[in-house]
Amino acid sequence: MAIASNKTQCFTCNIYKITYLCKGCLKEFCLPHLNEHQQIFNDELNHITNEYNAFKQTINEQKQNPQTFIKDIEKKLNDLSEQIKQIHKENDFNEINLNYLRNRLREITRELNNSTHISIQQNSQSFINEISEKPNVITGTGRNRKGQELNQLSFPYGIFVDEKKNIFIADYANHRIIEWKYNTKKGKIIAGGNGQGNRIDQLNEPKVVIIDQQKHSIIIADSENRRVIQWLNQKQQILINNIDCVGLAIDKHGYLYVSDNEKNEVRRWKMGEYNNEGMVVAGGNGKGNKLNQFSHPRFIFVDEDESIYVSDQNNHRVMKWRKDAKEGTIVAGGHGEGRSLNKLSYPQGVVVDAFGQIYVADCNNHRIMRWFEGKEEGEIIVGGDGQGNQSNQLNRPRGLSFDDDGNLYIADCHNHRILKFEIIL
């Protein structure tokens, strides 16, 4: 006599077990992975709480110049605070609750940023982040000279700043990865540096480097070798072969995203499982300018909602693909190549701050642009004063990164230097 089975496939481990339905995402999990799923909720709630606290601090700083509008914002924040406290207290929530809190915080942020009621004197602090006028030249000579010494760079491309403010640099034409520790005068070679080539210990024009902070390894888009390679304690492992890789990103679950410049798509791999073609999560519909297409996708950024931002180079735009979307939305540019505030010219690096503001390395316009999603025009925050190597100029900027204090780092590629700009609240 057959025994009726009440087992279904767990979404995480793909094994048939007794499972439990998450009413937030409507997926089935076995008990251990249900607990793991719940821990992800706790981490996300903590992240939302931190974002709330940062925004609340900004509002508190404005009380010296009280306005009716600020009081209204503060009331909404206090209401949101009570909801967050209640969820923490009850410890009973899912994706639906988290999405509500996240979206509510963004609505309040957008309301502040979009307000026409804000009147600020020139000598008072700005509600919108401003960039310090004088950047700090972190690396390179700052005199438009390239080189291969440890205090020099040659066309730095992608950069990554870790929680200790150490800077990891894809030193493109020197075929190496440099780690520049905080407050030091020179860098250290941590990958490559053995000449241009395709041996396992060599690199060939690396474009992007990121850190897998869980495994303490570096992952490199070794572009001209058409591979993604991992370095850990001077040991190398090829993760993905035969890919025209440029952009790399890791999401909060540890999935690896890679932009394929040739196939005009972004693919995702689960960490440790690279013996497959990966999953296409953006593009993959041929080369073109439709909302489901790219024309040479370059840098990528993945936010807390697992939305993917892609610099769509030859379409002169930045696309945002929400999780599981079939097409993207234009969040910067998209009006053809040009220099006006609604246009970009061969965009490269893209990062997004805690308030949803999108920063773009507008490469051939030699400037950094900032967009708020839904706006028709961006604003110039760095450069825009012509191609050059002065403190107010850039020369084909590429990679962008933030540190934990919100300072912006720029790979000023053809000036062979990294610049740090302080964000002043």
Secondary structure by P-SEA (a helix, b strand, c coil): ccccccbbbbccccccccccccccccccccaaaaaaaaaaaaaaaaaaaaaaaaaaaaaaaacccccaaaaaaaaaaaaaaaaaaaaaaaccccaaaaaaaaaaaaaaaaaaaaccccccccccccccbbbbcccccccccccccccccccccccccbbbbccccbbbbccccccbbbbbcccccccccccccccccccccccccccbbbbcccccbbbbccccccbbbbbccccccccccccccccccccccbbbbbbbccccbbbbbcccccccccccccccccccccccccccccbbbbccccbbbbccccccbbbbbcccccccccccccccccccccccccccbbbbccccbbbbccccccbbbbbcccccbbbbcccccccccccccccccccccccccbbbbbccccccbbbbbbbcc
